[in-house]
Amino acid sequence: MPDLSNTPHILVVEDDEELRKYIVSILMDRYQIDEAKDGKIGYELALKNDFDLIVSDVMMPNMSGTQMCQKLKSNVKTSHILVILLTAKSDINSKIEGYETGADSYLTKPFLPKHLTQVIKNLLNTQQHIKAFYSSTEEKIQEPLGIHPRDKQFIADVIKIIEKNIDEEQFGVEVLGKELALSRTHLFRKFKSLTGTAPNDYIRQIRLKKAAQMIKEGNYSISEIAYMVGFKTPANFSTSFKAFYGKAPKEYQANNRITSKGLL
């Protein structure tokens, strides 16, 4: 058996046991898999586990797939989880209903195994692009494609909170979690899914990006900037800056001066 410990974690939600086991058999050699027999159990599992994606039937007892999807996508703790809905209904209204709940994709039964695996692969690739966008050293204006509006707002709120406290050396995960009303566990899951980094690492990245902007503007010394973005010492700031940007602050400053002159 291959080691799947570092592969995406997928939940299969289906009340028909035979079909559920069939879907599991398609995916079990590629991903970590869990199962649930209805939307209610699926939603409860999603609150407790770190799933990357859920494949769910629509018509189920206790809670339908669309109801589960709506609850997942309206909850900041779970809105980042990708959802594929499966249904026997092929009419356009059923598909519209599925997408209105926030579903990321919609497949009609019966489906080819290759179709399901390709849709999953495409969605997970989009998720990786979102992580790369938010962990990049470059400043980007355009928003990443495929991100849920609630998750986009989550990142915007995070950045606003960090910038409000950017000169506070003691600001960290505990304060951020309180501001967002999320437990440490849910905060960690959210960040790993959206940015590929831990919350503390993301806080440091925002501090460093702010510092890089200030270095370009040239209104303060590097030592002043280090304290202004919440680092304990200029030496600690320089080490972190070089690890993130690949250049020491003074080298970054010199290169940007050269670039600016070259543009004149």
Number of C-alpha atoms within 10 A of each C-alpha: 4 7 10 14 9 8 12 15 18 24 24 23 30 27 20 13 13 10 12 19 15 13 19 20 13 14 18 15 13 15 19 19 20 17 22 19 19 24 27 19 15 24 21 13 16 19 14 12 15 21 22 22 22 26 25 31 28 27 20 19 13 11 17 20 30 25 18 23 31 18 17 25 22 14 13 19 21 24 22 25 23 25 27 25 23 25 19 14 14 11 9 9 10 15 19 12 12 24 18 13 18 21 24 21 17 22 21 15 12 9 12 10 13 10 11 18 14 11 16 21 12 11 19 16 12 16 24 15 18 20 19 15 20 21 18 14 16 10 10 10 6 7 11 17 11 12 19 18 12 15 19 15 13 18 16 11 14 20 17 12 16 21 16 10 18 22 17 16 13 13 15 16 19 15 14 21 18 11 12 14 13 16 15 15 13 19 20 19 22 26 21 16 19 24 22 21 19 16 23 15 16 21 21 21 20 19 24 25 19 16 23 21 11 18 21 16 12 13 10 13 11 20 15 13 21 24 18 19 24 20 23 14 12 16 12 11 25 20 14 19 23 16 11 17 16 13 16 17 23 14 12 18 19 14 14 17 16 11 11 11 9 8 7 5
